[in-house]
Amino acid sequence: MGRAEIKSALVRELIRDGAFMNMRVSGASMAPVLSEGDEVRVQQVAPEDVRPGDVLAYQHEGRFITHVLHFQLGWGRRRWLFFKGTANITGDRPVKWKQVIGKVTSVCHQGKTKSVRTMPTSLRQMKSWSYLLGERLRRNSATKGSA
């Protein structure tokens, strides 16, 4: 068992015992919901309490990934979960339940902590999120262009 697998197993065990973990976000796959440098709180979640739209953290190849659950196949602990970052065009590879670390319950952005709600997963809701993302990108590029 490599160092990454040991770290992941330890984190999962701590969270399953009722602890929580704060993780710093890196990357832009969850923009505009999560930004680089934000801190998310991850807590235990039971398989039966997971719903499409939940933001979950899972382990893949030694890294922790925080994305939105879009759908799942199977039941109980024998299920496949399908995730996608809000800013990503395509979804992630299927994830087994044993890779799930926990559910993101809050995010701290620039010193302000907010609860994380279930994210939109329907086509109509995703279109509105895409619109908001496009507006944010336009605003950011306009700001950078005028600086």
C-alpha positions as CSV (number, residue, x, y, z in Angstrom):
1,M,0.0,0.0,0.0
2,G,1.5,3.3,-1.1
3,R,1.6,6.6,0.8
4,A,-1.4,8.0,-1.0
5,E,-3.6,5.0,-0.3
6,I,-2.6,5.0,3.4
7,K,-3.5,8.8,3.7
8,S,-6.8,8.2,1.9
9,A,-7.7,5.2,4.2
10,L,-6.8,7.2,7.3
11,V,-9.0,10.2,6.2
12,R,-11.9,7.9,5.4
13,E,-11.6,6.1,8.7
14,L,-11.5,9.4,10.7
15,I,-14.6,10.8,8.9
16,R,-16.5,7.5,9.4
17,D,-15.7,7.8,13.1
18,G,-17.6,11.1,13.2
19,A,-14.7,13.5,12.6
20,F,-14.7,16.0,9.8
21,M,-12.0,17.2,7.5
22,N,-11.3,20.6,6.0
23,M,-9.8,20.5,2.5
24,R,-8.3,23.4,0.5
25,V,-9.7,23.6,-3.1
26,S,-7.2,23.6,-5.9
27,G,-8.2,24.0,-9.6
28,A,-11.2,25.5,-11.3
29,S,-13.3,22.4,-12.0
30,M,-16.0,23.5,-9.6
31,A,-16.2,27.2,-10.6
32,P,-18.2,29.3,-9.9
33,V,-19.4,27.3,-6.8
34,L,-15.9,26.7,-5.4
35,S,-12.8,28.7,-6.2
36,E,-9.1,28.0,-5.9
37,G,-8.1,28.5,-2.2
38,D,-11.6,28.0,-0.8
39,E,-11.7,25.6,2.2
40,V,-14.5,22.9,2.2
41,R,-15.6,20.9,5.2
42,V,-16.2,17.2,4.5
43,Q,-18.3,15.1,6.8
44,Q,-19.5,11.5,6.9
45,V,-22.5,10.5,4.7
46,A,-24.3,7.2,4.5
47,P,-24.9,5.7,1.0
48,E,-28.7,6.0,1.5
49,D,-28.4,9.7,2.2
50,V,-26.6,10.6,-1.1
51,R,-28.7,12.3,-3.8
52,P,-27.9,13.7,-7.2
53,G,-26.7,17.2,-6.8
54,D,-24.8,16.6,-3.6
55,V,-21.2,17.8,-3.6
56,L,-19.0,14.9,-2.4
57,A,-15.3,14.4,-1.9
58,Y,-13.8,11.2,-3.2
59,Q,-10.3,9.7,-3.7
60,H,-8.9,8.9,-7.1
61,E,-5.3,7.9,-7.8
62,G,-4.0,9.5,-4.5
63,R,-5.9,12.8,-4.9
64,F,-9.0,14.1,-3.3
65,I,-11.6,15.3,-5.7
66,T,-14.7,17.4,-4.9
67,H,-17.4,17.3,-7.5
68,V,-21.2,17.1,-7.9
69,L,-22.9,13.7,-8.0
70,H,-25.0,13.5,-11.1
71,F,-26.3,10.0,-10.9
72,Q,-25.6,6.5,-9.4
73,L,-26.2,2.9,-10.4
74,G,-26.6,0.1,-8.0
75,W,-27.6,0.1,-4.3
76,G,-26.0,0.3,-0.9
77,R,-22.3,0.0,-0.9
78,R,-22.4,-1.8,-4.2
79,R,-22.9,1.2,-6.4
80,W,-21.2,3.3,-9.0
81,L,-21.3,7.0,-8.7
82,F,-21.0,9.5,-11.6
83,F,-19.6,13.0,-10.9
84,K,-18.9,16.1,-12.8
85,G,-17.2,19.4,-11.9
86,T,-19.6,22.4,-12.5
87,A,-17.1,24.0,-14.9
88,N,-16.1,20.7,-16.7
89,I,-17.6,19.8,-20.0
90,T,-17.4,16.1,-19.4
91,G,-18.1,13.9,-16.4
92,D,-15.5,12.0,-14.3
93,R,-14.9,8.3,-14.6
94,P,-17.3,6.1,-12.6
95,V,-16.4,6.0,-8.9
96,K,-17.0,3.1,-6.4
97,W,-18.7,3.9,-3.1
98,K,-15.5,2.8,-1.2
99,Q,-13.7,5.8,-2.9
100,V,-16.1,8.3,-1.3
101,I,-14.6,10.3,1.5
102,G,-17.7,12.3,2.6
103,K,-20.2,15.1,1.8
104,V,-19.1,18.7,1.5
105,T,-21.3,20.6,4.0
106,S,-19.8,24.1,4.0
107,V,-17.3,26.3,2.1
108,C,-15.2,29.1,3.5
109,H,-14.6,31.7,0.7
110,Q,-12.5,34.8,1.6
111,G,-13.2,34.4,5.3
112,K,-17.0,33.8,4.9
113,T,-18.5,30.4,5.6
114,K,-21.6,29.2,3.8
115,S,-23.5,26.0,3.7
116,V,-23.3,23.9,0.6
117,R,-26.7,23.0,-0.8
118,T,-27.6,20.4,-3.4
119,M,-26.5,21.5,-6.8
120,P,-28.7,21.5,-10.0
121,T,-28.4,18.4,-12.1
122,S,-31.3,18.7,-14.6
123,L,-30.6,20.0,-18.1
124,R,-32.6,23.2,-17.4
125,Q,-30.8,23.9,-14.2
126,M,-27.4,23.2,-15.7
127,K,-28.2,25.6,-18.5
128,S,-28.9,28.3,-16.0
129,W,-25.6,27.5,-14.2
130,S,-23.8,27.6,-17.5
131,Y,-25.2,31.0,-18.1
132,L,-24.1,32.2,-14.7
133,L,-20.6,30.8,-15.3
134,G,-20.5,32.5,-18.7
135,E,-21.5,35.8,-17.1
136,R,-18.8,35.4,-14.4
137,L,-16.1,34.6,-17.0
138,R,-17.2,37.7,-19.1
139,R,-17.0,39.9,-16.1
140,N,-13.6,38.5,-15.1
141,S,-12.1,39.0,-18.6
142,A,-13.6,42.5,-18.8
143,T,-12.0,43.4,-15.5
144,K,-8.6,42.0,-16.5
145,G,-8.8,43.8,-19.9
146,S,-9.4,47.2,-18.3
147,A,-6.6,46.8,-15.7
